Amino acid sequence: MALMPTPTFATTTLEDLKSRILGEVIVPGDADYDDARKAWNLNVNQHPAVIVIAQSAADVAEAVRYANIEDLGVAVQATGHGISRPADDAVLIIMSEMTTVRINVEDQTAWIEGGTKWGKVLQAAQAAGLAPLLGSSPIVGAVGYTLGGGMGWLARKYGMSVDSVNYFEVITADGRLVHASAYENSDLFWGLRGGGGSFGVITGMEVQLYPVTTVFGGTMLYPASVAKEVFTRYREWIANAPDELTSSISLMNFPPIPQVPEFLRGQSFVMVRGLYCGAVADGEALIQPWLDWMQPVANQWRAMPFSEVETVSNDPKDPSIGWSTSVWLRELSDEAIDTLIQRVLPHQGPPALVFAEIRYAGGAISKVNAEANAYGNRDANLVLQMIGMAPTPEMHRNLVEYTNLIKRELTPVLTGGIYINFLEGEEKWNKTKDAFLPETYQRLTAIKAKYDPENRFRYSFNIPPVKG
Ligand SMILES: Cc1cc2nc3c(=O)[nH]c(=O)nc-3n(C[C@H](O)[C@H](O)[C@H](O)COP(=O)(O)OP(=O)(O)OC[C@H]3O[C@@H](n4cnc5c(N)ncnc54)[C@H](O)[C@@H]3O)c2cc1C
């Protein structure tokens, strides 16, 4: 059953839209409306005025033009992993059927259509001995991930995904298809690389690929009782880490559910995970000091084809009620380590958080000039992501309060910045500014005023149009 009344648009306009596009147009009251408005993130409960399941760039352009005629906002969804605002009363353009991938072996590039998940790009690129800069999960959308930065297990060697884009094909707010590259609409190209989906709909992008085939990576689990020592050892380990190593340390409270292997179920661990993209023997040598110090409860570090990179994190595949927040840390002080151990591991009763991970950035990420594109926080090295389950509004409020408490306690080591890809929902919208340098944010608002003066694309990051 649809929850919203059928809107009162002139039928002719809606009929006109239907007749002009190859894809589907769904409105409240249609049998498939409730299915179509779902996101991967099950906390999202959105009621778009019109849903367009696009088949082509021309469909996207028609949908945007329709939004202009009806004076509606435009929301874009590929997978629904990273929604900031529900697409209420908007034209929601669903990109999930636009998934063509073309690999150019000679130029080492991939052309990726706007709704493609990383897994498809990964498999096509690996068949040619090449690798894209995907993140921990192959079911995340390549474009949405890249627009916010995109930090994966090759980040310290090859940088953020945003730094490997050659050009975007974009439908702008006036319904035109434009190219954005270093040579055409270079201001738009600059803003899209970090500024999110606030400036238009990306129908395709070309990214650089890298010659990565066999890698050495995985996860080691140590008992929660030695968490402090693992954290201090990790701090020393990464101090001299080569750029070929991208790694993280995390505290994990495995939920007591059947999907979790029995020996982990309901238990807490400290995990060291990552990936080394140089010679396998060098990767083994990097891990050896850990094994010499203490045998892990489980050690899954191994030589593997990069096509299996998802096994490093084993992110959930099924739609989730998880909620994520994030801050950048300047350093891993003893006090910060104590706070994390005290607040994330369970003490009395069930833990509030499922997971807290610190990824070590730096390397190629920080070698790019801070003004090269809109992506911010290049000088920050440690990004903390905290994840909990929030199936009810009350649990969501409690989770937000609890993570705010942790952030307050971590204040002495916080940079004040956020990694916007690791924020979800309202917080992503409210804290957009903190993802950027102040001058970058100002420049983004001016680019917004040029390309989207009516703020049609107001369901992505919070970047209002401000004329310079
Ligand atoms: C399990 C999991 C693992 C993750 N791992 C990582 C990781 O390792 N590294 C990392 O950096 N991030 C990671 N993320 C965060 C992820 O990159 C963001 O949530 C991202 O926004 C998801 O993009 P999407 O297209 O899949 O999601 P969607 O919710 O479909 O899109 C998110 C937003 O991106 C924009 N967008 C998407 N497609 C288009 C398009 N074609 N044109 C214009 N705008 C578009 C829209 O504004 C949309 O609101 C992870 C998230 C999850 C849930």
The ligand as a Gaussian input file, in Angstrom:
#p B3LYP/6-31G(d) Opt

LIG

0 1
 C       28.947000      -1.459000       3.450000
 C       29.576000      -0.146000       3.076000
 C       30.941000      -0.082000       2.796000
 C       31.537000       1.125000       2.452000
 N       32.885000       1.178000       2.230000
 C       33.467000       2.356000       1.912000
 C       34.875000       2.456000       1.719000
 O       35.617000       1.474000       1.854000
 N       35.411000       3.658000       1.417000
 C       34.629000       4.785000       1.231000
 O       35.168000       5.844000       0.901000
 N       33.289000       4.718000       1.411000
 C       32.703000       3.553000       1.767000
 N       31.351000       3.497000       1.988000
 C       30.562000       4.722000       1.884000
 C       30.024000       4.917000       0.450000
 O       31.086000       5.292000      -0.392000
 C       28.938000       6.004000       0.440000
 O       27.861000       5.572000       1.231000
 C       28.462000       6.323000      -0.972000
 O       27.701000       7.513000      -0.937000
 C       27.621000       5.205000      -1.540000
 O       27.304000       5.465000      -2.865000
 P       26.111000       4.629000      -3.579000
 O       25.967000       5.164000      -4.940000
 O       26.366000       3.185000      -3.377000
 O       24.868000       4.999000      -2.666000
 P       23.571000       5.864000      -2.985000
 O       22.870000       5.978000      -1.668000
 O       22.810000       5.313000      -4.111000
 O       24.154000       7.265000      -3.391000
 C       24.696000       8.119000      -2.419000
 C       24.675000       9.525000      -2.933000
 O       25.614000       9.611000      -3.992000
 C       25.115000      10.443000      -5.023000
 N       25.079000       9.671000      -6.279000
 C       25.125000       8.334000      -6.448000
 N       25.138000       8.041000      -7.769000
 C       25.080000       9.224000      -8.425000
 C       25.051000       9.602000      -9.800000
 N       25.098000       8.698000     -10.761000
 N       24.989000      10.927000     -10.097000
 C       24.945000      11.863000      -9.124000
 N       24.959000      11.559000      -7.807000
 C       25.035000      10.266000      -7.481000
 C       23.753000      10.930000      -4.612000
 O       23.898000      12.193000      -4.006000
 C       23.337000       9.949000      -3.543000
 O       22.518000      10.542000      -2.577000
 C       30.738000       2.304000       2.352000
 C       29.368000       2.252000       2.636000
 C       28.789000       1.051000       3.007000
 C       27.328000       1.032000       3.364000

